[in-house]
Amino acid sequence: MTDRQPGRVQSIKGTLAQLMVQKGYAQVQTADACQKAWNVAAGERLAAHSIAGNVTRGTLLVMVANSTISQMISFQKPKILKSLQDQLPDHNITDLKIKVGRID
């Protein structure tokens, strides 16, 4: 026997969403979308030396290889933010948090 109640049918959409949450697929898709959007927004030169992380309370964490890349991103921050907002409107990105660290 199943533990479902008779007459109660869950939609496929609901079941799929629940499965994605349980398996962590939604986070993987979000991280992949952020990285792809970052590559476009930052441009090839900066993207080669940085990695997009998670969005927390509207702030995208970006790991960079060195302080020079961090400074270059800071100079272009308004343009980069606009591009990210256009590409990922559901993420509500309003700021960048740039950290120097290992990106490999």
Backbone torsions as a table, in degrees:
resi	resn	phi	psi	omega
1	MET	NA	153.8	177.4
2	THR	-101.2	163.6	179.3
3	ASP	-96.7	17.4	174.7
4	ARG	-80.4	149.0	177.1
5	GLN	-85.0	138.4	178.6
6	PRO	-59.0	139.4	177.0
7	GLY	83.8	-5.0	-179.6
8	ARG	-104.2	113.9	-178.4
9	VAL	-116.3	128.6	177.6
10	GLN	-93.9	138.8	-178.9
11	SER	-68.6	156.6	177.4
12	ILE	-63.0	-39.3	179.4
13	LYS	-58.9	-46.1	179.3
14	GLY	-64.5	-42.1	178.9
15	THR	-64.1	-43.6	179.7
16	LEU	-64.3	-43.5	178.9
17	ALA	-61.9	-42.3	179.2
18	GLN	-63.4	-42.4	178.9
19	LEU	-64.1	-41.1	179.8
20	MET	-63.3	-39.4	178.6
21	VAL	-66.4	-45.4	-178.5
22	GLN	-61.8	-38.9	-176.1
23	LYS	-90.8	-7.3	178.4
24	GLY	80.7	12.3	-178.1
25	TYR	-66.6	-33.1	-178.1
26	ALA	-62.4	-40.1	179.0
27	GLN	-66.4	-39.1	179.0
28	VAL	-64.5	-43.6	179.3
29	GLN	-63.9	-40.3	179.3
30	THR	-64.6	-45.0	179.4
31	ALA	-62.2	-41.6	179.5
32	ASP	-65.4	-42.1	178.8
33	ALA	-63.9	-41.1	178.6
34	CYS	-63.8	-42.3	-179.4
35	GLN	-65.5	-43.5	179.1
36	LYS	-62.7	-44.0	179.1
37	ALA	-65.6	-38.7	178.1
38	TRP	-61.8	-44.4	-179.8
39	ASN	-57.3	-40.5	178.8
40	VAL	-71.1	-48.6	-175.2
41	ALA	-65.0	-42.1	-176.3
42	ALA	-80.5	-25.1	-176.1
43	GLY	88.1	159.9	-173.8
44	GLU	-57.3	-43.4	-175.0
45	ARG	-64.5	-48.6	-179.6
46	LEU	-74.9	-37.4	-179.1
47	ALA	-62.9	-29.6	179.7
48	ALA	-66.1	-19.0	-176.7
49	HIS	-120.0	23.4	-178.2
50	SER	-153.7	160.8	179.2
51	ILE	-137.6	132.6	176.0
52	ALA	-80.5	140.5	177.6
53	GLY	-109.3	-139.8	-178.0
54	ASN	-89.2	158.4	172.7
55	VAL	-99.9	122.1	178.4
56	THR	-126.8	120.2	-179.1
57	ARG	48.2	44.7	175.5
58	GLY	83.3	1.8	-178.3
59	THR	-112.0	122.3	177.3
60	LEU	-88.5	124.1	175.6
61	LEU	-81.2	130.6	178.6
62	VAL	-127.3	121.4	175.1
63	MET	-90.9	133.2	-179.5
64	VAL	-124.9	156.0	-175.3
65	ALA	-71.5	-32.2	-177.1
66	ASN	-159.0	173.1	-175.9
67	SER	-69.5	-24.9	177.2
68	THR	-64.7	-44.7	177.8
69	ILE	-64.3	-40.3	178.1
70	SER	-58.3	-45.4	-179.4
71	GLN	-66.5	-39.6	178.9
72	MET	-62.8	-40.7	177.8
73	ILE	-65.5	-41.2	178.9
74	SER	-58.9	-40.1	179.3
75	PHE	-64.5	-31.9	-177.1
76	GLN	-102.2	10.3	-172.9
77	LYS	-52.4	-48.3	-179.1
78	PRO	-59.4	-42.5	179.7
79	LYS	-66.3	-42.1	-179.8
80	ILE	-65.3	-45.1	179.2
81	LEU	-60.1	-43.6	180.0
82	LYS	-59.9	-44.4	179.4
83	SER	-63.4	-43.3	178.8
84	LEU	-63.6	-41.8	179.5
85	GLN	-64.3	-37.8	178.3
86	ASP	-68.4	-39.2	-177.1
87	GLN	-79.4	-34.1	-175.0
88	LEU	-126.1	63.4	-175.5
89	PRO	-61.3	-28.5	-178.7
90	ASP	-75.5	-14.3	-178.3
91	HIS	-85.4	-14.5	178.8
92	ASN	52.2	47.3	-179.0
93	ILE	-75.7	121.5	-179.8
94	THR	-119.9	-10.4	-177.3
95	ASP	-155.5	163.8	174.9
96	LEU	-119.4	139.8	171.4
97	LYS	-115.4	114.2	-174.4
98	ILE	-103.8	127.9	179.0
99	LYS	-126.3	137.0	175.4
100	VAL	-86.1	131.3	-179.6
101	GLY	-177.5	-171.3	178.8
102	ARG	-74.2	134.7	-179.5
103	ILE	-117.6	7.1	-179.3
104	ASP	-90.0	NA	NA
